[in-house]
């Protein structure tokens, strides 16, 4: 298994500003994922972040809005840029250890409210 | 393409009653399947997983699920519900080939347990 921490745990932000969310893992992992969970909804994959390569974004998500960094095998950041109230969601990072049957371990999430 | 359907967005049971949460999958190849639980204000926690070994999988907190290929189902059960089981439950199926490493989540089922 893997232990994942996220910072901040929650934040309230003003429209038009940006927030960077950090994800730290206690072991080296190849694959990291960023999800958005809107109120009362399931998880929507934003992007896959593998170390040493550009993040791969899902349809409907673009790098200018959600830039991602993956500087090493234990850390990643997701920035939510030029925020609007529609960005109010829980943002979750997860990791998939090599050889774990695609099993993913999730961080506790960052609860974002945009006013 | 892989997908998951969870029948019933809300399930209510009395404490001590049987819990049955339904999940049907669509996959072109034998899948890996997962059930996750999300307690309020927390991330997702893996309950159990099917990885083509035994078709009856036992997980944490007394939950189990049975893989039925003929029905393309992976329903989650618990013989006797406890108040602490109240949470959101997500079924997920793994990606294969070009989507290896991804998980595809169902819409989730909110379980309410009445005293």
gemmi code that builds the backbone of each chain (N, CA, C; Angstrom):
import gemmi

chains = {
    "A": [
        ("UNK", (0.842, -1.187, 0.000), (0.000, 0.000, 0.000), (0.884, 1.246, 0.000)),
        ("UNK", (0.258, 2.394, -0.068), (0.972, 3.661, -0.066), (0.192, 4.651, 0.785)),
        ("UNK", (0.930, 5.504, 1.468), (0.307, 6.547, 2.277), (0.475, 7.863, 1.537)),
        ("UNK", (-0.630, 8.553, 1.340), (-0.640, 9.760, 0.527), (-1.180, 10.923, 1.346)),
        ("UNK", (-0.498, 12.038, 1.263), (-0.977, 13.241, 1.932), (-1.199, 14.330, 0.896)),
        ("UNK", (-2.148, 15.198, 1.184), (-2.452, 16.313, 0.307), (-2.490, 17.609, 1.116)),
        ("UNK", (-2.014, 18.671, 0.487), (-2.092, 20.000, 1.088), (-2.607, 20.992, 0.060)),
        ("UNK", (-3.462, 21.912, 0.406), (-4.166, 21.989, 1.688), (-5.305, 20.976, 1.751)),
        ("UNK", (-5.846, 20.771, 2.928), (-6.983, 19.868, 3.046), (-8.262, 20.554, 2.567)),
        ("UNK", (-8.317, 21.851, 2.732), (-9.451, 22.615, 2.224), (-9.039, 24.067, 2.046)),
        ("UNK", (-9.744, 24.780, 1.183), (-9.458, 26.187, 0.998), (-10.681, 26.871, 0.415)),
        ("UNK", (-10.789, 28.136, 0.720), (-11.825, 28.990, 0.145), (-11.110, 30.080, -0.630)),
        ("UNK", (-11.406, 30.198, -1.909), (-10.664, 31.097, -2.782), (-11.606, 32.048, -3.509)),
        ("UNK", (-11.033, 33.133, -3.955), (-11.792, 34.112, -4.703), (-11.742, 33.796, -6.191)),
        ("UNK", (-12.788, 34.149, -6.854), (-12.865, 34.001, -8.312), (-11.662, 34.675, -8.972)),
        ("UNK", (-11.090, 34.017, -9.973), (-9.994, 34.597, -10.738), (-8.614, 34.275, -10.200)),
        ("UNK", (-8.534, 33.734, -9.020), (-7.226, 33.388, -8.446), (-6.866, 31.943, -8.795)),
        ("UNK", (-5.683, 31.506, -8.372), (-5.213, 30.143, -8.629), (-4.831, 29.477, -7.318)),
        ("UNK", (-4.957, 28.174, -7.291), (-4.586, 27.391, -6.107), (-3.758, 26.201, -6.556)),
        ("UNK", (-2.649, 25.961, -5.859), (-1.821, 24.794, -6.137), (-1.988, 23.769, -5.026)),
        ("UNK", (-2.323, 22.563, -5.427), (-2.543, 21.454, -4.499), (-1.347, 20.517, -4.575)),
        ("UNK", (-0.842, 20.128, -3.421), (0.318, 19.251, -3.368), (-0.092, 17.830, -2.986)),
        ("UNK", (0.588, 16.867, -3.566), (0.357, 15.458, -3.270), (1.700, 14.788, -3.003)),
        ("UNK", (1.838, 14.222, -1.814), (3.083, 13.592, -1.385), (2.821, 12.128, -1.072)),
        ("UNK", (3.687, 11.244, -1.588), (3.552, 9.796, -1.355), (4.744, 9.311, -0.547)),
        ("UNK", (4.523, 8.289, 0.279), (5.590, 7.814, 1.164), (6.498, 6.796, 0.492)),
        ("UNK", (6.282, 6.521, -0.793), (7.137, 5.597, -1.531), (7.171, 6.025, -2.990)),
        ("UNK", (8.142, 5.519, -3.718), (8.259, 5.891, -5.121), (7.214, 5.163, -5.960)),
        ("UNK", (6.507, 5.884, -6.756), (5.475, 5.301, -7.619), (5.603, 5.892, -9.016)),
        ("UNK", (5.266, 5.076, -9.994), (5.364, 5.545, -11.367), (4.157, 6.389, -11.763)),
        ("UNK", (2.986, 5.857, -11.498), (1.775, 6.501, -11.991), (1.070, 7.261, -10.871)),
        ("UNK", (0.738, 8.516, -11.164), (-0.077, 9.318, -10.269), (-1.235, 9.893, -11.074)),
        ("UNK", (-2.340, 10.065, -10.403), (-3.557, 10.533, -11.067), (-4.166, 11.681, -10.272)),
        ("UNK", (-4.808, 12.563, -10.995), (-5.577, 13.634, -10.363), (-7.031, 13.518, -10.791)),
        ("UNK", (-7.922, 13.558, -9.784), (-9.355, 13.443, -10.027), (-10.075, 14.680, -9.483)),
        ("UNK", (-11.224, 14.917, -10.047), (-12.145, 15.909, -9.505), (-13.433, 15.191, -9.117)),
        ("UNK", (-13.955, 15.563, -7.962), (-15.223, 14.998, -7.496), (-16.147, 16.156, -7.148)),
        ("UNK", (-17.061, 16.457, -8.024), (-18.005, 17.538, -7.775), (-19.058, 17.067, -6.785)),
        ("UNK", (-19.697, 18.003, -6.108), (-20.626, 17.637, -5.022), (-21.632, 16.566, -5.446)),
        ("UNK", (-21.676, 15.483, -4.698), (-22.634, 14.415, -4.966), (-22.359, 13.610, -6.208)),
        ("UNK", (-21.166, 13.736, -6.774), (-20.852, 13.054, -8.032), (-19.766, 12.016, -7.834)),
        ("UNK", (-19.531, 11.248, -8.890), (-18.445, 10.284, -8.885), (-17.130, 10.986, -9.215)),
        ("UNK", (-16.100, 10.211, -9.378), (-14.785, 10.756, -9.673), (-14.613, 10.921, -11.178)),
        ("UNK", (-14.049, 12.050, -11.555), (-13.717, 12.319, -12.945), (-12.212, 12.494, -13.042)),
        ("UNK", (-11.576, 11.717, -13.899), (-10.137, 11.803, -14.050), (-9.775, 13.072, -14.801)),
        ("UNK", (-8.879, 13.858, -14.203), (-8.393, 15.072, -14.854), (-7.206, 14.728, -15.753)),
        ("UNK", (-6.221, 14.053, -15.156), (-4.994, 13.760, -15.896), (-4.202, 12.669, -15.193)),
        ("UNK", (-3.332, 12.053, -15.966), (-2.358, 11.084, -15.472), (-0.996, 11.746, -15.504)),
        ("UNK", (-0.279, 11.658, -14.382), (1.021, 12.324, -14.266), (2.095, 11.289, -14.006)),
        ("UNK", (2.903, 11.021, -15.009), (4.021, 10.101, -14.851), (5.313, 10.889, -14.809)),
        ("UNK", (6.202, 10.495, -13.933), (7.458, 11.209, -13.772), (8.279, 11.137, -15.045)),
        ("UNK", (8.809, 12.293, -15.446), (9.664, 12.322, -16.615), (8.949, 12.559, -17.919)),
        ("UNK", (7.654, 12.733, -17.870), (6.904, 12.998, -19.099), (5.801, 14.001, -18.821)),
        ("UNK", (5.267, 14.559, -19.884), (4.166, 15.506, -19.734), (2.919, 14.770, -19.250)),
        ("UNK", (2.125, 15.464, -18.480), (0.870, 14.879, -18.025), (-0.061, 14.643, -19.205)),
        ("UNK", (-0.845, 13.601, -19.103), (-1.833, 13.267, -20.126), (-3.205, 13.670, -19.623)),
        ("UNK", (-3.858, 14.589, -20.328), (-5.137, 15.140, -19.883), (-6.307, 14.416, -20.546)),
        ("UNK", (-7.378, 14.294, -19.785), (-8.596, 13.692, -20.297), (-9.400, 14.741, -21.071)),
        ("UNK", (-10.307, 14.242, -21.859), (-11.164, 15.138, -22.634), (-11.899, 16.093, -21.701)),
        ("UNK", (-11.868, 17.369, -22.046), (-12.541, 18.377, -21.240), (-11.630, 19.081, -20.252)),
        ("UNK", (-10.412, 18.631, -20.149), (-9.442, 19.250, -19.237), (-8.211, 19.661, -20.029)),
        ("UNK", (-7.731, 20.884, -19.778), (-6.600, 21.400, -20.537), (-5.505, 21.869, -19.602)),
        ("UNK", (-4.292, 21.854, -20.127), (-3.120, 22.176, -19.325), (-3.143, 23.611, -18.839)),
        ("UNK", (-3.685, 24.544, -19.613), (-3.700, 25.945, -19.197), (-4.559, 26.143, -17.951)),
        ("UNK", (-5.588, 25.344, -17.827), (-6.491, 25.452, -16.680), (-5.998, 24.610, -15.488)),
        ("UNK", (-5.414, 23.469, -15.769), (-4.982, 22.540, -14.720), (-3.529, 22.108, -14.938)),
        ("UNK", (-2.584, 23.021, -14.843), (-1.185, 22.616, -15.017), (-0.748, 21.667, -13.903)),
        ("UNK", (0.039, 20.679, -14.275), (0.483, 19.638, -13.358), (1.999, 19.547, -13.420)),
        ("UNK", (2.605, 19.385, -12.259), (4.033, 19.099, -12.209), (4.254, 17.738, -11.564)),
        ("UNK", (5.321, 17.071, -11.992), (5.685, 15.762, -11.418), (7.210, 15.703, -11.390)),
        ("UNK", (7.811, 16.410, -10.428), (9.281, 16.543, -10.428), (10.026, 15.283, -10.027)),
        ("UNK", (9.379, 14.389, -9.278), (10.037, 13.150, -8.867), (8.995, 12.060, -8.635)),
        ("UNK", (9.445, 10.911, -8.137), (8.565, 9.752, -8.016), (7.694, 9.764, -6.761)),
        ("UNK", (7.804, 10.795, -5.937), (7.007, 10.840, -4.709), (6.148, 12.086, -4.586)),
        ("UNK", (6.135, 12.955, -5.581), (5.495, 14.261, -5.413), (4.876, 14.741, -6.721)),
        ("UNK", (3.739, 15.427, -6.574), (3.094, 16.051, -7.724), (2.275, 17.242, -7.248)),
        ("UNK", (2.069, 18.193, -8.136), (1.173, 19.306, -7.837), (0.164, 19.477, -8.966)),
        ("UNK", (-1.014, 19.924, -8.580), (-2.069, 20.301, -9.513), (-2.445, 21.738, -9.200)),
        ("UNK", (-2.438, 22.584, -10.223), (-2.876, 23.964, -10.041), (-4.224, 24.149, -10.713)),
        ("UNK", (-5.134, 24.760, -9.997), (-6.426, 25.138, -10.577), (-6.324, 26.638, -10.855)),
        ("UNK", (-6.325, 27.002, -12.127), (-6.029, 28.374, -12.525), (-7.295, 29.167, -12.829)),
        ("UNK", (-7.196, 30.481, -12.594), (-8.290, 31.387, -12.946), (-9.633, 30.787, -12.527)),
        ("UNK", (-9.759, 30.554, -11.240), (-10.887, 29.798, -10.724), (-12.222, 30.514, -10.843)),
        ("UNK", (-13.249, 29.712, -11.017), (-14.631, 30.187, -11.008), (-15.417, 29.301, -10.042)),
        ("UNK", (-16.617, 29.712, -9.651), (-17.396, 28.881, -8.721), (-17.613, 27.452, -9.220)),
        ("UNK", (-17.597, 27.253, -10.532), (-17.776, 25.908, -11.088), (-16.608, 24.973, -10.760)),
        ("UNK", (-15.504, 25.540, -10.328), (-14.348, 24.727, -9.934), (-14.455, 24.222, -8.505)),
        ("UNK", (-15.486, 24.620, -7.799), (-15.676, 24.145, -6.429), (-15.899, 22.635, -6.450)),
        ("UNK", (-14.993, 21.903, -5.854), (-15.004, 20.437, -5.909), (-14.045, 19.902, -4.866)),
        ("UNK", (-14.024, 18.594, -4.769), (-12.953, 17.914, -4.056), (-11.966, 17.442, -5.114)),
        ("UNK", (-10.686, 17.706, -4.881), (-9.645, 17.260, -5.795), (-8.831, 16.175, -5.080)),
        ("UNK", (-8.708, 15.053, -5.751), (-8.064, 13.881, -5.155), (-6.869, 13.457, -6.009)),
        ("UNK", (-5.789, 13.129, -5.353), (-4.701, 12.481, -6.068), (-4.678, 11.007, -5.677)),
        ("UNK", (-4.188, 10.195, -6.579), (-4.057, 8.770, -6.309), (-2.789, 8.254, -6.964)),
        ("UNK", (-2.337, 7.085, -6.504), (-1.150, 6.475, -7.067), (-1.435, 5.018, -7.363)),
        ("UNK", (-0.705, 4.494, -8.321), (-0.840, 3.090, -8.688), (0.539, 2.446, -8.642)),
        ("UNK", (0.823, 1.727, -7.563), (2.125, 1.068, -7.478), (2.303, 0.035, -8.586)),
        ("UNK", (3.483, -0.093, -9.070), (3.770, -1.026, -10.156), (3.386, -2.437, -9.761)),
        ("UNK", (2.677, -3.114, -10.646), (2.343, -4.513, -10.427), (1.193, -4.734, -9.479)),
        ("UNK", (0.415, -3.700, -9.205), (-0.666, -3.822, -8.224), (-2.018, -3.943, -8.902)),
        ("UNK", (-2.073, -4.605, -10.068), (-3.330, -4.866, -10.749), (-4.146, -3.607, -10.976)),
        ("UNK", (-3.495, -2.506, -11.246), (-4.167, -1.222, -11.455), (-4.807, -0.673, -10.193)),
        ("UNK", (-4.564, -1.312, -9.069), (-5.108, -0.801, -7.815), (-4.567, 0.597, -7.548)),
        ("UNK", (-5.424, 1.475, -7.097), (-5.008, 2.833, -6.773), (-5.271, 3.135, -5.314)),
        ("UNK", (-4.361, 3.914, -4.754), (-4.490, 4.398, -3.393), (-4.700, 5.897, -3.449)),
        ("UNK", (-5.637, 6.359, -2.629), (-6.070, 7.747, -2.717), (-5.613, 8.580, -1.533)),
        ("UNK", (-5.348, 9.839, -1.841), (-5.131, 10.808, -0.789), (-6.457, 11.219, -0.170)),
        ("UNK", (-6.405, 12.019, 0.907), (-7.618, 12.423, 1.615), (-8.436, 13.472, 0.883)),
        ("UNK", (-7.858, 14.081, -0.151), (-8.604, 15.069, -0.922), (-8.390, 16.498, -0.447)),
        ("UNK", (-8.624, 17.419, -1.360), (-8.603, 18.859, -1.072), (-9.966, 19.418, -1.425)),
        ("UNK", (-10.633, 19.956, -0.440), (-11.979, 20.506, -0.645), (-11.856, 21.984, -0.986)),
        ("UNK", (-12.195, 22.338, -2.208), (-12.042, 23.700, -2.706), (-13.399, 24.352, -2.881)),
        ("UNK", (-13.528, 25.539, -2.316), (-14.714, 26.361, -2.523), (-14.275, 27.666, -3.156)),
        ("UNK", (-14.906, 28.022, -4.270), (-14.591, 29.255, -4.973), (-15.789, 30.199, -4.867)),
        ("UNK", (-15.515, 31.391, -4.357), (-16.597, 32.355, -4.149), (-16.697, 33.349, -5.299)),
    ],
    "B": [
        ("UNK", (-14.459, -0.623, -24.705), (-14.042, 0.258, -23.615), (-14.657, -0.235, -22.309)),
        ("UNK", (-13.922, 0.020, -21.241), (-14.397, -0.417, -19.943), (-15.378, 0.587, -19.351)),
        ("UNK", (-16.396, 0.074, -18.675), (-17.332, 0.941, -17.979), (-17.996, 0.164, -16.855)),
        ("UNK", (-18.569, 0.899, -15.936), (-19.215, 0.308, -14.767), (-20.563, 0.981, -14.556)),
        ("UNK", (-21.553, 0.190, -14.233), (-22.879, 0.703, -13.900), (-23.242, 0.269, -12.495)),
        ("UNK", (-23.554, 1.219, -11.656), (-24.021, 0.913, -10.310), (-25.525, 1.183, -10.276)),
        ("UNK", (-26.282, 0.156, -9.979), (-27.727, 0.277, -9.936), (-28.160, 0.764, -8.569)),
        ("UNK", (-28.831, 1.903, -8.557), (-29.287, 2.472, -7.301), (-28.291, 3.469, -6.761)),
        ("UNK", (-28.645, 4.733, -6.806), (-27.744, 5.755, -6.272), (-27.851, 5.846, -4.753)),
        ("UNK", (-28.982, 5.357, -4.207), (-29.170, 5.360, -2.761), (-29.741, 4.014, -2.335)),
        ("UNK", (-29.158, 3.464, -1.272), (-29.656, 2.238, -0.666), (-29.786, 2.480, 0.831)),
        ("UNK", (-30.943, 2.116, 1.379), (-31.169, 2.261, 2.816), (-31.480, 0.903, 3.415)),
        ("UNK", (-30.832, 0.595, 4.532), (-31.088, -0.665, 5.228), (-31.140, -0.394, 6.718)),
        ("UNK", (-31.753, -1.305, 7.438), (-31.758, -1.231, 8.893), (-30.495, -1.871, 9.432)),
        ("UNK", (-30.074, -1.427, 10.582), (-28.903, -2.026, 11.220), (-29.169, -3.515, 11.428)),
        ("UNK", (-28.203, -4.353, 11.037), (-28.362, -5.801, 11.148), (-28.893, -6.461, 9.901)),
        ("UNK", (-29.381, -5.681, 8.970), (-29.931, -6.234, 7.727), (-28.830, -6.472, 6.705)),
        ("UNK", (-29.166, -7.267, 5.686), (-28.237, -7.556, 4.597), (-27.998, -6.300, 3.759)),
        ("UNK", (-26.737, -6.093, 3.402), (-26.386, -5.018, 2.486), (-26.077, -5.624, 1.120)),
        ("UNK", (-26.698, -5.089, 0.086), (-26.433, -5.525, -1.284), (-26.310, -4.288, -2.161)),
        ("UNK", (-25.112, -4.068, -2.688), (-24.864, -2.950, -3.603), (-24.480, -3.551, -4.952)),
        ("UNK", (-25.170, -3.107, -5.989), (-25.041, -3.759, -7.295), (-24.063, -3.030, -8.211)),
        ("UNK", (-23.307, -3.843, -8.953), (-22.338, -3.305, -9.906), (-22.273, -4.244, -11.101)),
        ("UNK", (-22.464, -3.689, -12.281), (-22.273, -4.435, -13.525), (-21.195, -3.755, -14.349)),
        ("UNK", (-20.384, -4.537, -14.995), (-19.267, -3.983, -15.733), (-19.379, -4.321, -17.211)),
        ("UNK", (-18.663, -3.547, -17.994), (-18.531, -3.814, -19.416), (-17.048, -3.777, -19.736)),
        ("UNK", (-16.542, -4.899, -20.240), (-15.120, -4.962, -20.542), (-14.908, -5.969, -21.657)),
        ("UNK", (-14.008, -5.646, -22.555), (-13.753, -6.535, -23.690), (-12.832, -7.694, -23.317)),
        ("UNK", (-12.175, -7.584, -22.194), (-11.286, -8.641, -21.721), (-11.565, -8.862, -20.244)),
        ("UNK", (-11.140, -10.011, -19.707), (-11.365, -10.219, -18.263), (-10.809, -9.057, -17.465)),
        ("UNK", (-11.629, -8.473, -16.642), (-11.227, -7.235, -15.962), (-10.641, -7.481, -14.584)),
        ("UNK", (-10.045, -6.440, -14.040), (-9.822, -6.349, -12.621), (-10.907, -5.411, -12.087)),
        ("UNK", (-11.492, -5.772, -10.967), (-12.620, -5.022, -10.421), (-12.356, -4.646, -8.979)),
        ("UNK", (-12.898, -3.515, -8.587), (-12.618, -2.977, -7.260), (-13.896, -2.376, -6.667)),
        ("UNK", (-13.956, -2.418, -5.342), (-14.932, -1.642, -4.593), (-14.162, -0.732, -3.643)),
        ("UNK", (-14.533, 0.546, -3.690), (-13.973, 1.543, -2.785), (-15.087, 2.121, -1.923)),
        ("UNK", (-14.713, 2.580, -0.728), (-15.647, 3.254, 0.165), (-15.114, 4.651, 0.475)),
        ("UNK", (-16.028, 5.593, 0.537), (-15.659, 6.972, 0.874), (-16.531, 7.442, 2.030)),
        ("UNK", (-15.911, 7.644, 3.165), (-16.612, 8.205, 4.311), (-16.639, 9.724, 4.177)),
        ("UNK", (-17.573, 10.374, 4.825), (-17.695, 11.830, 4.690), (-16.378, 12.549, 4.946)),
        ("UNK", (-16.067, 13.454, 4.047), (-14.880, 14.307, 4.155), (-13.567, 13.520, 4.143)),
        ("UNK", (-13.584, 12.374, 3.488), (-12.358, 11.584, 3.380), (-12.118, 11.157, 1.934)),
        ("UNK", (-10.927, 10.628, 1.683), (-10.630, 10.065, 0.375), (-11.226, 8.680, 0.236)),
        ("UNK", (-10.880, 8.002, -0.838), (-11.398, 6.659, -1.083), (-10.492, 5.605, -0.460)),
        ("UNK", (-11.138, 4.589, 0.098), (-10.419, 3.482, 0.719), (-10.807, 2.197, 0.009)),
        ("UNK", (-9.805, 1.380, -0.341), (-10.086, 0.130, -1.024), (-10.741, -0.861, -0.068)),
        ("UNK", (-11.914, -1.372, -0.479), (-12.609, -2.405, 0.292), (-12.151, -3.798, -0.110)),
        ("UNK", (-12.114, -4.030, -1.417), (-11.703, -5.336, -1.930), (-11.441, -5.225, -3.420)),
        ("UNK", (-10.813, -6.291, -3.958), (-10.485, -6.293, -5.376), (-10.560, -7.717, -5.931)),
        ("UNK", (-10.933, -7.817, -7.188), (-10.937, -9.072, -7.920), (-9.847, -8.997, -8.978)),
        ("UNK", (-8.952, -10.000, -8.948), (-7.828, -9.981, -9.887), (-7.679, -11.336, -10.570)),
        ("UNK", (-8.787, -11.987, -10.875), (-8.865, -13.246, -11.614), (-8.403, -14.455, -10.823)),
        ("UNK", (-8.381, -14.359, -9.536), (-8.114, -15.523, -8.691), (-9.477, -16.077, -8.257)),
        ("UNK", (-9.757, -16.173, -6.989), (-11.040, -16.670, -6.514), (-12.161, -15.715, -6.918)),
        ("UNK", (-13.305, -16.282, -7.290), (-14.418, -15.430, -7.726), (-15.137, -14.776, -6.547)),
        ("UNK", (-15.036, -15.370, -5.370), (-15.601, -14.758, -4.173), (-14.467, -14.070, -3.431)),
        ("UNK", (-14.584, -12.771, -3.326), (-13.510, -11.978, -2.741), (-13.965, -11.409, -1.402)),
        ("UNK", (-13.152, -11.599, -0.411), (-13.449, -11.036, 0.907), (-12.614, -9.786, 1.124)),
        ("UNK", (-13.262, -8.770, 1.703), (-12.571, -7.523, 1.933), (-12.577, -7.138, 3.398)),
        ("UNK", (-12.347, -5.860, 3.624), (-12.310, -5.371, 4.997), (-13.718, -5.100, 5.501)),
        ("UNK", (-13.834, -4.984, 6.816), (-15.097, -4.623, 7.474), (-16.238, -5.593, 7.190)),
        ("UNK", (-15.923, -6.846, 6.868), (-16.956, -7.857, 6.668), (-17.616, -7.862, 5.305)),
        ("UNK", (-17.133, -7.053, 4.389), (-17.703, -7.009, 3.047), (-17.108, -8.108, 2.164)),
        ("UNK", (-17.898, -8.559, 1.211), (-17.410, -9.474, 0.198), (-18.127, -9.210, -1.113)),
        ("UNK", (-17.531, -9.689, -2.201), (-18.135, -9.507, -3.512), (-17.860, -10.746, -4.343)),
        ("UNK", (-18.798, -11.061, -5.222), (-18.660, -12.231, -6.061), (-18.606, -11.829, -7.521)),
        ("UNK", (-17.557, -12.277, -8.204), (-17.413, -12.023, -9.626), (-18.209, -13.079, -10.391)),
        ("UNK", (-19.169, -12.628, -11.200), (-19.964, -13.535, -12.022), (-19.807, -13.117, -13.482)),
        ("UNK", (-18.984, -13.874, -14.188), (-18.706, -13.525, -15.583), (-19.955, -13.605, -16.439)),
        ("UNK", (-20.787, -14.634, -16.206), (-21.973, -14.824, -17.034), (-22.955, -13.667, -16.893)),
        ("UNK", (-22.923, -13.001, -15.753), (-23.831, -11.875, -15.504), (-23.098, -10.539, -15.596)),
        ("UNK", (-21.822, -10.576, -15.877), (-20.952, -9.377, -15.867), (-21.242, -8.522, -14.635)),
        ("UNK", (-21.247, -9.187, -13.488), (-21.581, -8.478, -12.256), (-20.496, -8.655, -11.205)),
        ("UNK", (-20.489, -7.743, -10.271), (-19.539, -7.779, -9.144), (-20.224, -7.076, -7.975)),
        ("UNK", (-21.294, -7.685, -7.478), (-22.089, -7.075, -6.419), (-21.403, -7.176, -5.066)),
        ("UNK", (-21.581, -6.146, -4.271), (-20.977, -6.066, -2.935), (-22.029, -6.425, -1.894)),
        ("UNK", (-21.650, -7.281, -0.952), (-22.586, -7.684, 0.089), (-21.928, -7.653, 1.458)),
        ("UNK", (-22.801, -7.534, 2.469), (-22.393, -7.681, 3.858), (-23.589, -8.260, 4.595)),
        ("UNK", (-23.411, -9.350, 5.328), (-24.554, -10.035, 5.939), (-25.334, -9.175, 6.930)),
        ("UNK", (-24.628, -8.316, 7.665), (-25.288, -7.566, 8.728), (-24.736, -6.148, 8.764)),
        ("UNK", (-25.582, -5.194, 8.417), (-25.140, -3.806, 8.354), (-24.905, -3.217, 9.734)),
        ("UNK", (-23.917, -2.349, 9.777), (-23.611, -1.612, 11.005), (-23.722, -0.134, 10.713)),
        ("UNK", (-24.031, 0.618, 11.753), (-24.176, 2.076, 11.558), (-22.937, 2.678, 10.910)),
        ("UNK", (-21.783, 2.142, 11.244), (-20.525, 2.684, 10.725), (-20.322, 2.401, 9.239)),
        ("UNK", (-21.196, 1.588, 8.634), (-21.092, 1.304, 7.199), (-21.680, 2.419, 6.342)),
        ("UNK", (-22.353, 3.354, 6.953), (-22.951, 4.453, 6.197), (-21.855, 5.254, 5.502)),
        ("UNK", (-21.914, 5.276, 4.172), (-20.857, 5.903, 3.374), (-21.260, 5.840, 1.908)),
        ("UNK", (-20.378, 6.365, 1.057), (-20.553, 6.257, -0.394), (-19.656, 5.123, -0.883)),
        ("UNK", (-20.212, 4.277, -1.754), (-19.476, 3.132, -2.262), (-19.347, 3.240, -3.776)),
        ("UNK", (-18.127, 3.017, -4.245), (-17.842, 3.114, -5.669), (-17.291, 1.789, -6.193)),
        ("UNK", (-17.849, 1.347, -7.302), (-17.322, 0.203, -8.025), (-16.435, 0.731, -9.146)),
        ("UNK", (-15.354, 0.023, -9.438), (-14.440, 0.475, -10.483), (-13.897, -0.722, -11.254)),
        ("UNK", (-13.625, -0.492, -12.536), (-13.039, -1.524, -13.392), (-11.733, -0.979, -13.960)),
        ("UNK", (-10.774, -1.858, -14.159), (-9.459, -1.426, -14.613), (-9.419, -1.228, -16.120)),
        ("UNK", (-8.528, -0.349, -16.551), (-8.252, -0.206, -17.966), (-7.283, -1.282, -18.426)),
        ("UNK", (-7.262, -1.498, -19.720), (-6.331, -2.455, -20.308), (-5.698, -1.826, -21.550)),
        ("UNK", (-4.612, -2.420, -21.993), (-3.968, -1.933, -23.207), (-3.524, -0.502, -23.071)),
        ("UNK", (-4.010, 0.344, -23.956), (-3.601, 1.750, -23.962), (-4.070, 2.491, -22.717)),
        ("UNK", (-5.047, 1.959, -22.019), (-5.554, 2.623, -20.804), (-5.111, 1.891, -19.547)),
        ("UNK", (-4.069, 1.106, -19.673), (-3.545, 0.380, -18.522), (-3.177, 1.356, -17.419)),
        ("UNK", (-3.588, 1.053, -16.206), (-3.317, 1.923, -15.079), (-4.501, 2.769, -14.687)),
        ("UNK", (-5.434, 2.946, -15.612), (-6.618, 3.744, -15.299), (-7.663, 2.909, -14.598)),
        ("UNK", (-8.492, 3.604, -13.815), (-9.689, 3.004, -13.252), (-10.894, 3.776, -13.773)),
        ("UNK", (-11.945, 3.032, -14.063), (-13.200, 3.634, -14.512), (-14.216, 3.413, -13.396)),
        ("UNK", (-14.733, 4.513, -12.853), (-15.604, 4.457, -11.679), (-17.070, 4.527, -12.059)),
        ("UNK", (-17.874, 3.831, -11.263), (-19.306, 3.997, -11.344), (-19.732, 5.290, -10.674)),
        ("UNK", (-21.035, 5.577, -10.733), (-21.543, 6.840, -10.210), (-21.616, 6.855, -8.688)),
        ("UNK", (-21.483, 5.683, -8.085), (-21.509, 5.628, -6.632), (-22.879, 5.277, -6.077)),
        ("UNK", (-22.898, 4.637, -4.918), (-24.129, 4.314, -4.197), (-23.978, 4.788, -2.761)),
        ("UNK", (-24.900, 5.639, -2.354), (-24.897, 6.140, -0.980), (-25.660, 5.144, -0.104)),
        ("UNK", (-24.972, 4.585, 0.875), (-25.599, 3.634, 1.793), (-25.975, 4.344, 3.084)),
        ("UNK", (-27.245, 4.257, 3.429), (-27.741, 4.774, 4.704), (-28.136, 3.592, 5.572)),
        ("UNK", (-27.741, 3.628, 6.831), (-28.076, 2.559, 7.771), (-28.924, 3.160, 8.879)),
        ("UNK", (-30.125, 2.642, 9.032), (-31.062, 3.122, 10.041), (-30.941, 2.298, 11.317)),
        ("UNK", (-31.059, 2.952, 12.483), (-30.962, 2.205, 13.746), (-32.166, 1.314, 13.978)),
    ],
}
model = gemmi.Model(1)
for chain_id, residues in chains.items():
    chain = gemmi.Chain(chain_id)
    for i, (resn, *xyz) in enumerate(residues, 1):
        res = gemmi.Residue()
        res.name, res.seqid = resn, gemmi.SeqId(i, " ")
        for name, pos in zip(("N", "CA", "C"), xyz):
            atom = gemmi.Atom()
            atom.name, atom.element = name, gemmi.Element(name[0])
            atom.pos, atom.b_iso = gemmi.Position(*pos), 0.0
            res.add_atom(atom)
        chain.add_residue(res)
    model.add_chain(chain)
structure = gemmi.Structure()
structure.add_model(model)
structure.setup_entities()
